Amino acid sequence: MSDKRIDPRGWAKINVETASSEIISGSGFPKEYQGESTGEYPFAKVGDISRVFRAKQKCISSAGHFISEKIRSEIKARVFPKGAIVFPKIGEALKGNYRVVTSREMLFDNNVMGIIPDTKLISGDFFYYFLTTQDFGRYAVATAVPSVRRGDIASISLLLPPLLEQHRIVAKIEELFSELDKGIENLKTVRAQLKVYRQALLKHAFEGKLTAQWRAENQGKLETAETLLKRIQQERAQRYQQQLADWQTHGGSKPKAPKPLPPLTAEELAELPKLPEGWGWVSFDALFEALSDGGLKIKQGDYLEGGILPVIDQGEKFIGGYLNDAGMKWVGELPVLLFGDHTRRFKLVHFPFALGADGVKVIGLSKICNPTYCYYIALTRRFEDRGYSRHFQFIKKALFPACSRQEQDQIVSEIESRFSTIDQLDQTITTSLQQSEALRQSILKKAFSGQLVPQDPHDEPASELLARIKAERATAEESSVVRKRSKRG
């Protein structure tokens, strides 16, 4: 079919008001009646709608509060019937465009509006899917708290197909959405498997499995972990002597001599997994040059854009730079690992920065080790499960597998080669998920422009159905007026 067709045969242009038997708002919910978990009616708030919508569910049947019929009658709360299409009408929740359908009689607070379809004229599911395509936020009144008015929602126009065609459209939408959801679920499963594979890859790397063949080919050419640690200790001693000389020349705080690293006990080694020959288990602080429990507190105005040094915030992002770094700690001689107390993530940094933010653990890496190797090791440790973010000494005492610098470089190469493939697959999944959402919108666009299912010339045209329903409504209204006059008479 041509995309240029605007009014499909047998369709009629109406608005939300015409398609609805009622458009109603929720009721006030006094605090003294909140908090009950049983009762005849669930009493839902915007948060309940949001929770159902975010779980990608269509129907709502429960809420965080319940009330009895007696209390409902007392507070005169309006009952929303089964099949009402409900949504937030006020506040930031408008931007979320939440739409859900009641699958039982419910109550809603006064931040919620509901549209009750006239099912003689329009399929409730057809109406629901149409409303999911509408951005109610654009109708919000520009006040301190944005809100939508009943009249604005009621005036939204739509094209109404014949009733039987509506049911065919809904069936096709749900068939295509079901297939789409299965595809999305499969993509998410693959993404989860990639995450597991990434962790398994790191585990194998630090068990020596990725480099087993390479190690065999280079047998007799590699230094042992013991030799590596001796070189790190010599490096520390030389650095301390340089710091001591600087202190004697320039003053300031006297540097502390590096402490000797005690060897692991036989009991500790017996509990650890076996490592390849030439490797060794060492404590975290044995592998690294220096550790710091964070920097100085930052106050607004201490730094300006274009300052001398970037400022680290929670180990993840750079929040500015010092205009004047006098008296501030900074790191520039070593690559470092940062660990944020709140983010609980590691970041590898290669350039100078100011230690200005609280809650950042700073770990200076020895130049003898491959810094990326150390970073990948850190990613395998779940410090948050053991309280390491609160107790910095635990980080120092954590045990890691050490091997020669040559093998560290090879391990990094093997990891990054495989990670590159994983990242490409992950990006493909991200693109496919974005395309899935675009396809979902395309399905809805075709559905409401007459391009999703074939038309049947035997269907009653929507204009004839509409005329009949309007006549029935007029008769019902006239009868209602007569009854009211009779009662008054």
Sequence and secondary structure as in RCSB ss.txt:
>XXXX:A:sequence
MSDKRIDPRGWAKINVETASSEIISGSGFPKEYQGESTGEYPFAKVGDISRVFRAKQKCISSAGHFISEKIRSEI
KARVFPKGAIVFPKIGEALKGNYRVVTSREMLFDNNVMGIIPDTKLISGDFFYYFLTTQDFGRYAVATAVPSVRR
GDIASISLLLPPLLEQHRIVAKIEELFSELDKGIENLKTVRAQLKVYRQALLKHAFEGKLTAQWRAENQGKLETA
ETLLKRIQQERAQRYQQQLADWQTHGGSKPKAPKPLPPLTAEELAELPKLPEGWGWVSFDALFEALSDGGLKIKQ
GDYLEGGILPVIDQGEKFIGGYLNDAGMKWVGELPVLLFGDHTRRFKLVHFPFALGADGVKVIGLSKICNPTYCY
YIALTRRFEDRGYSRHFQFIKKALFPACSRQEQDQIVSEIESRFSTIDQLDQTITTSLQQSEALRQSILKKAFSG
QLVPQDPHDEPASELLARIKAERATAEESSVVRKRSKRG
>XXXX:A:secstr
  TT  S TT EEEEHHHHEEEEEE B   GGGTT S SSEEEE HHHHHHHHHTT SEE   S EE HHHHHHH
T   B TT EEEE BSGGGGGT  EEESS BEEBTTEEEEEE TTTS HHHHHHHHHT  GGGG B SSS B  H
HHHHT EEEE  HHHHHHHHHHHHHHHHHHHHHHHHHHHHHHHHHHHHHHHHHHHTTT TTHHHHHHTTTSS  H
HHHHHHHHHHHHHHHHHHHHHHHHH SS            HHHHHTS    TT EEEEHHHHEEEEES      T
TSEETT SEEEEETTTEEEEEES  TT  EE SS EEEEETTT  EEEE S EE   TTEEEEEE TTS HHHHH
HHHHT  GGGGTTTT HHHHHH EEEE  HHHHHHHHHHHHHHHHHHHHHHHHHHHHHHHHHHHHHHHHHHHTTT
 SS   TTS  HHHHHHHHHHHHHHHHHHHHHHHHHHH 
